[in-house]
Amino acid sequence: MKIKEVVSALEMFAPLPLQNGFDNAGLQIGLTDAEAAGALLCLDVTEAVVDEAIEKGCNLIVSHHPLLFKGLKSITGHDYVERCVMKAIKHDIVIVSMHTNLDNAPQGVNYKIAEKIGLKNLQVLEPKESSLLKLVTFVPMKQADEVRKALFDAGCGCIGNYDACSYNVDGKGTFRAGEGTHPFCGKQGELHVEPEVRIETILPAFRKSTVVKALVAAHPYEEPAYDLYPLQNSWNQVGSGVVGELPEDEDELTFLKRIKCLFEVGCVKHSRLNGRRIRKVALCGGSGAFLLPRAVGCGADVFITGEVKYHDYFFYEDNILVAEIGHYESEQYTKEIFYSIIKEMFPTLKVCMTGVNTNPVNYL
C-alpha cells in the first residue's frame, strides 16, 4: 500500500478539522505517493527517532506531537527540528502527526488514558461547540431511500452511538421547468406538483462539501433544493478531556499510587489530600489545566493531567484533588492508538513502536 493510504486511515479516525486553531497536525514532511515500507510510531520526533526509522527500514513516522509547529525561515541544521527535517528528506521518510485532532476525536487520546485507569461511563468533558449543521432537502418519494443512504454514507445522521438518524415528512413540491432544462419529472413550461419527502439530518460542519457533493450526485433532480442550518448544539462525542467513573471508589493515596505505577511517573505532583473518596475521575492528556473548572463543575473527585500551573493548586484544593503526572507520561500510550488503526486497516504492514524515550523531563 502507499503511504497516503495509511495517512488517510489515520485521518479518518481523527479528521484534521478537529484540531485546535494553534495546532499543525497532519503531513509534516515527505511525499506520500511512495510505497509504505514500514511505520514507526512515537510521541515526539527527535533525531534519535529518525535514526531508528532508518535503521528499521521504516519510511513513515507517525507522531503525536508535530515536529513543525511554525514555519521555518531557513534549514541550516542549527537545532534538532531542522536536523530532523534534513535527515528525513535525505532518507525519503514521511512524517505525519496526529495531535489535537486525536485529542478531540472519539476514542482518542483521553479515552486511551481512561481505559488504562479502568474508567466506565465516559463522557467528553468539554464538547466542541458550533461544529454541527442540519441539512434539509426535498426528494421524490420513490428516490428518498437512495438519497438518505448517500447522505449517511457521506457522514450524516450520527448522534451519539446512533447512526442513520433522520426526520422525514411527506409533502408536495411544486416547480415549473424553464427553457433549456431537462426535468426529472414534469414538462417544460408547465407547473408540476410532485409528492416529496422532506429529509432532515445532522452532520459535522467540516463534512459540508462532501455531503453536498453526495447529495447532488444521488438526487434525481437537475437542481436539488437543500438548506443548511448552523446549530448551537454541543457535539458531545468530540472535544477536550473525558470524565468517567471507577468500578469501586478508592482512597486518595491508594489512587495516586496506582496512577504513579500505571503511568511510570517519576514524581506525581498533587494538591492537598482531604480524605475524600475517589470515584468520579476527570482527565486530559498533556496541558489540560484549562479544564479544571469543567472538572469541578461536573462533580469529579480528582482531575488528572500532564501539566498544572502553580496557582491552580491553591485555587482548586478545596474542590477537587489535582494530580499532575507529566506531559509525556500522560500521552505515552498514544502510540497504541496509532498501532490499532494501522494494523486493522493494513495487517501486513510492518509497524513498530519507538524504543526511544523522548521525554525531555528528567527526575533526580
Summary of the structure (lengths in Angstrom):
residues: 364
radius of gyration: 25.0
end to end distance: 45.4
largest distance: 85.2
contacts: 1168
relative contact order: 0.16
helix: 33%
strand: 30%
